[in-house]
Amino acid sequence: MGIGSMLKMSLSPTPRWIKDVEQNGQPALATVLSDPKEIIEGVAGYRGKNGWTDFEADVQTEVGERFAATTKCRLSQALGGMMEPGMKVNVRYDPKDRERVVLVDDVQTLLNYRLKPQ
C-alpha cells in the first residue's frame, strides 16, 4: 500500500465528530499496524498547524470485540510519539460508527510506552 493511500493529512480545523468522540466515545485499546516510516516519509518537511493524519489499527473494545480501523491522530502524536507496529495505544470510538476512531494518548504517554521494558 502506497504512502498516498496510507496517509491522509488534513490541515483544516478539527472536525466536530473528532471532538465528540474524544469527549464521549467508548474507550478501547488499539494495536498500531501502520509503519511509522511511511508516516514520516509522507510528511517530510512538514511545517505549520498540528494537522490530523491516519494510521491503521486493530481495535479491541472493553467487552472484547475486535475490529480494524483507520484511526485519526495528530501529527505530533504520530511523529513525536514515534508510533510503531505492535504498539498498544488508547483510543476512543463511536459505537454507532466504528469508522470514527481517535487516538487519545498524548505524546509523553506514547513515549513512555516505548520506554517500558517488554
N, C-alpha and C positions, 0 to 999 in steps of 0.2 A: 504494500500500500504506500503510495507516494506521500510526500510531505503535504502537498496541496489537499489531499483528501483526509490526512490525519490531523492537520492543524488548520483551524479556522479561527481567525482573530477578529474581535470586534472592539473598536475604539470608541464606540458610541456609549452614552450613559448606560448605567446598569439597567437591564430590563426589569420591569416590575416583578415578573414571575420569579426572578432570582432572589430578589429581596424577600418575597413572600416565602419561598422555600427555605432560605437561610433562617428566617424567624419562626416559621410554623411547620416546616417539613418534618417528616419522620426521620429519626437518626438511624444510621446504618454504618457498617464497616465495609470499605471497598478495597480491593486489591488492584493496584495500578498495573495495567497491561501495556501501556504505551512506553516506548523507548524515549528517554529524555533527550537523547542526541537529536532526534527528529524535531523535537520542540525547539531546541537551541538553534539548530540549523534554520528552522523556519522563521526565527525572529532575529537573526544575526543583524547587528547594527540597529536594533530597535531603540527608539527614543520616544519619549512622550508619556501620555497617560498610562496608568496601570490598567491595560485592557484585559479582556477576557479571552481565554483560549479553551480548547477541549483536550481531554485525554480519555482513552478507553479504559474501562474498569469493569471488574466483576464485583457486583454489589451483593452483600448479604445483609438482609434485614434482621431486626432484633428477634423476629419469630422464626428465623432460619430459612426464609425464602431467598433464592438467588436469582439474579438477572444481570444481563450485560447492559452496560450503559455508556453513552458518551457523556462525560461529566464535565461541567463547567468549572473553571478555576481562574484566578487572577494570574497574570504573567509572573508576578512576584512569588506566588505560591509555587508555581511550576519550576521556575528557574532558581529562585532563592532557596527553596526547599530541596532542590536537587532530587526531585522525584525519580524513582527508578522502578522498573518492572518488579513485581513481587512485594513492593512496599505496601503496608496496610495504612489506610488513611480514613479519617472520619468524614462522612458526607451526610447530607440531608436530601431527602427526595420527596416528591409529591406522590402520595399513594394513589391518586386519581390519574396521574400521568407520569409513568415511570421513565419517560424521556426527559424529565426535569429533575436532574441530579446536580448538586453543587457541593464542592469541596468546602469544608468548614474549618479545617485546621489552619492556624496561622503559620508563618514561615518558621518561627522558632520551634514550634511543635514538630513540624516536618523535619527540621534539622535534628532535633532530639531523637526522633525515630531512627535516623541514620546512625546516630552515635551510640545507641543502645547495643550492648553485646547480644548477639543472637543465641 
